[in-house]
Amino acid sequence: MVEFTLTDEQRNLREMAHDFAEKEIRPVAWDYDRDSTFPEDIIKKAWELGLMNAHIPEEYGGAHASTLEGCLIEEELSWGCSGIQTTLGCNGLASAPVILAGSEAIKKEYLGRLTEAPLLASFCLTEPDAGSDVSGMRTTAVKRGDRYVINGSKVFITNGGYANWYTVYAKTDKDAGHRGISAFVVPRDAGVVVDKHEDKLGQRASDTAAVSFDEVEIPASHLLGEENHGFKLAMMTLDRTRPGVAAMAVGIGRAAMEFASEYAKERVQFGVPIAMHQAIQFMIADMATEVEAARLLAWKSAVQLDRGERNTMTSSHAKRFAADAAMKIATDAVQIYGGYGFIKDYPVEKLFRDAKIMQLYEGTSQIQRLVIAREALVPRRAAVEPPASTNGAASTNGAHAEPEPATAG
Ligand SMILES: Cc1cc2nc3c(=O)[nH]c(=O)nc-3n(C[C@H](O)[C@H](O)[C@H](O)COP(=O)(O)OP(=O)(O)OC[C@H]3O[C@@H](n4cnc5c(N)ncnc54)[C@H](O)[C@@H]3O)c2cc1C
């Protein structure tokens, strides 16, 4: 049975997120983008309303929202400003490995920090020489007694400059490629150094930082799951977060389509609103189809996960299609605005810049195609995954047993 109807609670949640985006995010989005303002005020308000950390289980203070419900929030907030939503949503990325594989004590402490106060966490996978292929990472974690000592650096870390704690991937076996990676929780006060805040093309209200670890010591209990199982954990995390990134891309595409439609009805050339020209209508028609199709893919990949089904292929379908659709829609929105689309006084120029990141982070569009091609050429059993709360779930999931391009958030 295929069901596309949201429950009353889900509709209310979407309405609340939309209301927040309209009243709190939209009015400042273009100013925050221009000035690269980190949205601390919005973080506090969103946290108070429960629009952050919704996915965290109730026993650690969260609402235990489903992946689908997360998508509803992410589309709406991203409709407001995807840079601000990237800031608000990053705790989901950082905490997913903790939910999947952290010990009870680690979950209590670190998930609890996020639900007890408006704090941020970051996900640290990417390195200067290890992006799409994380098996080349150089950060190491060496066990000394009952502690690990971490050395290395990470780049492009969302909220990296502001995070209270970090999920860090490091080599525990330097010679084992992707099979030698482990994941750890590293509190900022263990000695994480913020080296640089990046100046970006788009999503300028989000923080993207380079961070480093110089002899940073953490208790051995901060290892997530088993040693050398960090790669699988990272892949399982991305299966969980890609539906939400797809939903964010839908939010950007929808915003661009709405601006372009309104403009096309007002702008008169050759004696009629340009919306009367079929060439413009067809661009709007394609936008509408792409928004609809991208949302359906995002929802399908989310619902599969919520049902405990393996969603590797559908989450890559959703992320790839929605990201490319957002970029195309934003490009056509600029086209419909004509020369004004190129000018910063008009809204679609920002959406054009913001859309680009959708094709890059959490696995580029090329990497999504690699995943899809592999799944299409060598189909795997649709294994039901262990419950999200199972310790060491990563080690029991054979979904990503073979080498594959690993991509970061
Ligand atoms: C704003 C922003 C926020 C980010 N946030 C985070 C974060 O919070 N945490 C984190 O860990 N990372 C984060 N990233 C990193 C992001 O996930 C990586 O940038 C991305 O995975 C690509 O890696 P790369 O930049 O090193 O590109 P590369 O891997 O060097 O790729 C360069 C190009 O080559 C292509 N390519 C690479 N390998 C192949 C292949 N096998 N086949 C075909 N094409 C290929 C890529 O698609 C791309 O077009 C962020 C990046 C940005 C820009």
The ligand as an SDF file (V2000), in Angstrom:
LIG
                    3D

 53 58  0  0  0  0  0  0  0  0999 V2000
   29.7250   24.1460    2.8950 C   0  0  0  0  0  0  0  0  0  0  0  0
   30.2640   22.7670    3.1440 C   0  0  0  0  0  0  0  0  0  0  0  0
   29.8940   22.0860    4.2980 C   0  0  0  0  0  0  0  0  0  0  0  0
   30.4140   20.8130    4.5530 C   0  0  0  0  0  0  0  0  0  0  0  0
   30.1410   20.2130    5.7570 N   0  0  0  0  0  0  0  0  0  0  0  0
   30.8360   19.0920    6.1060 C   0  0  0  0  0  0  0  0  0  0  0  0
   30.7410   18.5640    7.4400 C   0  0  0  0  0  0  0  0  0  0  0  0
   30.0050   19.0630    8.2840 O   0  0  0  0  0  0  0  0  0  0  0  0
   31.4970   17.4820    7.7370 N   0  0  0  0  0  0  0  0  0  0  0  0
   32.3270   16.8820    6.8440 C   0  0  0  0  0  0  0  0  0  0  0  0
   32.9880   15.9090    7.1870 O   0  0  0  0  0  0  0  0  0  0  0  0
   32.4290   17.3680    5.5680 N   0  0  0  0  0  0  0  0  0  0  0  0
   31.7080   18.4550    5.1920 C   0  0  0  0  0  0  0  0  0  0  0  0
   31.8400   18.9770    3.9160 N   0  0  0  0  0  0  0  0  0  0  0  0
   32.7090   18.3100    2.9590 C   0  0  0  0  0  0  0  0  0  0  0  0
   31.9740   17.7030    1.7580 C   0  0  0  0  0  0  0  0  0  0  0  0
   31.2430   16.5780    2.1170 O   0  0  0  0  0  0  0  0  0  0  0  0
   33.0390   17.4120    0.6930 C   0  0  0  0  0  0  0  0  0  0  0  0
   33.4440   18.6620    0.1740 O   0  0  0  0  0  0  0  0  0  0  0  0
   32.5520   16.4900   -0.4100 C   0  0  0  0  0  0  0  0  0  0  0  0
   32.3080   15.1990    0.1100 O   0  0  0  0  0  0  0  0  0  0  0  0
   33.5100   16.3970   -1.5770 C   0  0  0  0  0  0  0  0  0  0  0  0
   34.8300   16.2080   -1.1750 O   0  0  0  0  0  0  0  0  0  0  0  0
   35.9830   17.1880   -1.7520 P   0  0  0  0  0  0  0  0  0  0  0  0
   35.5120   18.5680   -1.5550 O   0  0  0  0  0  0  0  0  0  0  0  0
   37.2640   16.7920   -1.1530 O   0  0  0  0  0  0  0  0  0  0  0  0
   35.9770   16.9080   -3.3040 O   0  0  0  0  0  0  0  0  0  0  0  0
   36.7550   15.7140   -4.0850 P   0  0  0  0  0  0  0  0  0  0  0  0
   36.4670   14.4300   -3.4230 O   0  0  0  0  0  0  0  0  0  0  0  0
   38.1590   16.1220   -4.2570 O   0  0  0  0  0  0  0  0  0  0  0  0
   36.0140   15.7440   -5.4810 O   0  0  0  0  0  0  0  0  0  0  0  0
   36.3310   16.6840   -6.4920 C   0  0  0  0  0  0  0  0  0  0  0  0
   35.4660   16.3500   -7.7070 C   0  0  0  0  0  0  0  0  0  0  0  0
   35.7940   15.0400   -8.1700 O   0  0  0  0  0  0  0  0  0  0  0  0
   34.6250   14.2340   -8.2090 C   0  0  0  0  0  0  0  0  0  0  0  0
   34.9700   12.8540   -7.8680 N   0  0  0  0  0  0  0  0  0  0  0  0
   35.7100   12.4060   -6.8300 C   0  0  0  0  0  0  0  0  0  0  0  0
   35.8230   11.0660   -6.8600 N   0  0  0  0  0  0  0  0  0  0  0  0
   35.1400   10.6580   -7.9480 C   0  0  0  0  0  0  0  0  0  0  0  0
   34.8790    9.3830   -8.5250 C   0  0  0  0  0  0  0  0  0  0  0  0
   35.3070    8.2450   -7.9750 N   0  0  0  0  0  0  0  0  0  0  0  0
   34.1360    9.3360   -9.6520 N   0  0  0  0  0  0  0  0  0  0  0  0
   33.6360   10.4770  -10.2260 C   0  0  0  0  0  0  0  0  0  0  0  0
   33.8580   11.7040   -9.7160 N   0  0  0  0  0  0  0  0  0  0  0  0
   34.5940   11.7920   -8.5920 C   0  0  0  0  0  0  0  0  0  0  0  0
   33.6690   14.8510   -7.1910 C   0  0  0  0  0  0  0  0  0  0  0  0
   32.3130   14.5270   -7.4610 O   0  0  0  0  0  0  0  0  0  0  0  0
   33.9760   16.3310   -7.4000 C   0  0  0  0  0  0  0  0  0  0  0  0
   33.2660   16.8010   -8.5130 O   0  0  0  0  0  0  0  0  0  0  0  0
   31.2750   20.2150    3.6280 C   0  0  0  0  0  0  0  0  0  0  0  0
   31.6200   20.8870    2.4390 C   0  0  0  0  0  0  0  0  0  0  0  0
   31.1450   22.1540    2.2110 C   0  0  0  0  0  0  0  0  0  0  0  0
   31.5940   22.8850    0.9650 C   0  0  0  0  0  0  0  0  0  0  0  0
  1  2  1  0
  2  3  1  0
  2 52  2  0
  3  4  2  0
  4  5  1  0
  4 50  1  0
  5  6  2  0
  6  7  1  0
  6 13  1  0
  7  8  2  0
  7  9  1  0
  9 10  1  0
 10 11  2  0
 10 12  1  0
 12 13  2  0
 13 14  1  0
 14 15  1  0
 14 50  1  0
 15 16  1  0
 16 17  1  0
 16 18  1  0
 18 19  1  0
 18 20  1  0
 20 21  1  0
 20 22  1  0
 22 23  1  0
 23 24  1  0
 24 25  2  0
 24 26  1  0
 24 27  1  0
 27 28  1  0
 28 29  2  0
 28 30  1  0
 28 31  1  0
 31 32  1  0
 32 33  1  0
 33 34  1  0
 33 48  1  0
 34 35  1  0
 35 36  1  0
 35 46  1  0
 36 37  1  0
 36 45  1  0
 37 38  2  0
 38 39  1  0
 39 40  1  0
 39 45  2  0
 40 41  1  0
 40 42  2  0
 42 43  1  0
 43 44  2  0
 44 45  1  0
 46 47  1  0
 46 48  1  0
 48 49  1  0
 50 51  2  0
 51 52  1  0
 52 53  1  0
M  END
$$$$
